[in-house]
Amino acid sequence: MICVLASYYGTGSNVLSALQDLFWLLKSKVEKQLQIISVLQWVLTFLVMGIACTLILMYILCTDCWAIAALYLAWLVFDWNTPKKGGRRSQWVRNWAIWRYFRDYFPIRLVKTHNLLTTRNYIFGYHPHGIMGLGAFCNFSTEATGVGQKFPGIRPYLATLAGNFRMPILRDYLMSGGICPVNRDSIDYILSKNGSGNAIVIVVGGAAESLNCTPGKNSVTLKNRKGFVKLALRHGADLVPVYSFGENEVYKQVIFEEGSWGRWVQKKFQKHIGFAPCIFHGRGLFSSNTWGLLPYSKPITTVVGEPITIPKIDNPSQKDVDFYHSMYVDSLIKLFDKYKTRFGLPETEVLEVN
């Protein structure tokens, strides 16, 4: 009798264990699918949402529902300058659960090295650009990695192409995350008329840097990028170097050599439109062994360095700009060298500054 009971309870325990294993397996698969969906929606937002919303709005104007589109256009005209005045951020949007799935897909991590005073304003220089600046978006336009907890009292504003804010619906979506146009009017307003505790995140290398990003390469376009230093001097905003290890690993890109027809086309787009078209690929939607638009699941670790105290100079000379630019470059290189081995790079790896 005892043997029968032991056998019965043993079988029941095995069944329970098997059910638990099945539950955790299903939960893991569901979480992975949610991660893929969260990343896919942002990739599509980045690539096509602006154009798609514009076409849909034009179509609605030609239907019986034209009044809806007309009302939105009237609102658009009224609200046109809002992006230049700090935008309209939403903590609710920044805390959406979807961003936590976005973070875990790679995963993305934010590392704090120093405290930031809420009595100062800051310009974060983010490097490298990568294809889509995924680390910059996740860390500073959402609360998925805890930027608000790591830097209490600091309001980050990720700066991106001003053209994005001329696109219906897309502009409102971007502003809800605290994203602003990367132009002088917007930056001047945030740093001079929005109190203190503001941190504008500028991807300094921009479109030019994105043309050279490829897995295994750590290079930044910075030598002749000095406009952000001049802005910092005019407003007395401290400069903070930020480096994202792994940003270049999530997509593979066809790199055109200088002087080739492909690079010529890219530079023309960059000059006249503000962005450079890249030929790139990631993984497929259903398999990591196929090509597609989803980024590869590679870790991205964003390290926020030590702030450089910048004096307020209304009309900084070129000598002033060059001096603080040199300090910034040195600080970025030191940040890279200090943390590179912690995040998978060899001691011999050198940051290439172009």
Secondary structure, DSSP 8 states (H G I E B T S, - for coil): -HHHHHHHHHHHHHHHHHHHHHHHHHHHHHHHHHHHHHHHHHHHIIIIIHHHHHHHHHHHHTSTTHHHHHHHHHHHHHTTTGGGGT----HHHHT-HHHHHHHHHTTEEEEE-S---TTS-EEEEEE--TTT-HHHHHHHSSSTT-HHHHSTT-EEEEEE-GGGGGSTTHHHHHHHTTEEE-SHHHHHHHHHSS-S-EEEEEETTHHHHHTT--TT--EE--TT--HHHHHHHHHT-EEEEEEEETGGGS-EE----TTSHHHHHHHHHHHHTS-----EEEE-SS-TTSEESB-----EEEEE---B-----SS--HHHHHHHHHHHHHHHHHHHHHHGGGGT--TT---EE-
